[in-house]
Amino acid sequence: MATGSFRVKTNNEWNTIYYRFKQSKIFDIECSTNLKIPNKRWSSTKSEVLPTKDFDSDKVNLDLKDLDRFIIGEYNKDLKSGINFNSKWLKEKINKFFNRETKNELSDNIIFFTNYINTFIEESKTKKTRNNTPIKPRTIQHYNTTLSKIKSFEDFKSIKLRISDIDLKFHNSFIEFLDKQQKLNPNTIGGYVDDIKLMINYADKKGIEINKEAKFNEFYTPTNKTKDIYLKEEEINKIFNHKFDLDHLDNARDWFIIGLRTGLRISDFLKLTNKNLVDGFIEKNTIKTDFPVIIPIHEQVQFILDKRNGKFPREISDQKFNDYIKKVCEEVGISEEVEGARMDEIITKKDGKKEIIYRKKAGMYKKHELVSSHICRRSFATNLYGKIDTLTIMKITGHKTEAQFLSYIKITPKEYAEKLKAYWKNAPKI
């Protein structure tokens, strides 16, 4: 059963009343009534305007009750016709009730998908998330990259997409273009498809006419679960205890150990300074999530600090770090053949000229070839999993949900079987 309700969102001198109309999980839409009331004169419990001097609250309350009945009546009339109940429909009904002219809020060119995405990106710069925090710059950057991919697709196909063109045919063709022409892996393609789905859903909520196929299950997000590697405790200890003759590898090894023993992202652990050392702990506000973490100093990290007179290793770029830790692992003998994915060089042609791009390719490789900064958090979480409670590890890694955390656990089925075998071996005998 569809139901309506009213609310006031702001706390200004004059505040607009909004009407929310929803039915279970089928739809949940909201529009402004354009009725404004004085500050602090709205009763959330009674869902009405409180008696107010020099303001006709009785008339407004009567209008709200009549509007609610009117919307439900219009809904029951339109239900059998298969109408898409969205913000556009609700806005039209509210305007009809108040005898207002329905204005076309969209310019003529917004129906083109790239123009709409530009508008979406600009609005995102000032929008807040559900947690009332600004959308992060890296998210905006990803939206811009998605826009660039769509423009490349339009150029390749010699077309100009409208919002109504975003259907299953586009979905399949766009994925094929990113796969065959741009040589992107499924996970990367999935990120762009996710952005498109988000943008289309937002357009629908704003009352922009979309193609219903964009909401079908077949408009899926491609994924490819490659086997990510991690370093076991004995491998980490082997790296820690090895004597490197080359100073740049010794410096990279020390940063590597710090990453492996803190579980921080590369953007965080390479930025650590003595200011982050507080009473035997490392305290850091993480860059990606702005999540404050407190991590006890591992004995190997303390050894590195003592070795360097209480200071962290020399600064190093992300690129150099990723290059050097492959050589670190190779020198200590972490080179068995394992399944995984690595960045490979691919030669393509663009505008008749040779172009080199790098794309992930799955296969069997020597383990040191697959090592990158991501292995630090993955190894940290995997090696501690099952030894201390999951919540404690999550508080260090900054994962907000257990599902997110468990995606970092890379124990193989054989390793789980070995754990059970060891448990049975040490269990009391009957």
ABEGO torsion letter per residue (X at the ends): XBBBBBBBABBBABBBBBBBBBBEAABBBBBBAGBBBBBGABBAAAGBBBBBBGBBAAAAAAAAAAAAAAAAAAAAAAAAAGBBBBAAAAAAAAAAAAGBBBBBABBAAAABAAAAAAAAAAAAAABBBAAGBBBBAAAAAAAAAAAAAAAAAAAAAGBBBBAAABBAAAAAAAAAAAAAAAGBBAAAAAAAAAAAAAAAAAAAAAGBBBBAAAABAABBBBBBBBBBBBBBAAAAAAAAABBBABAAAAAAAAAAAAAAAAGBBAAAAAABBAAABBGGBBBBBBAAAGBBBBBBBBAAAAAAAAAAGGBBBBBBBAAAAAAAAAAAAAAAGBABBBBBBBBBBBBBBBGGBBBBBBBBBBEBBBAAAABBAAAAAAAAAAAABGABBAAAAAAAAGBABAAAAAAABABBAAAAAAAAAAAAAABBBX
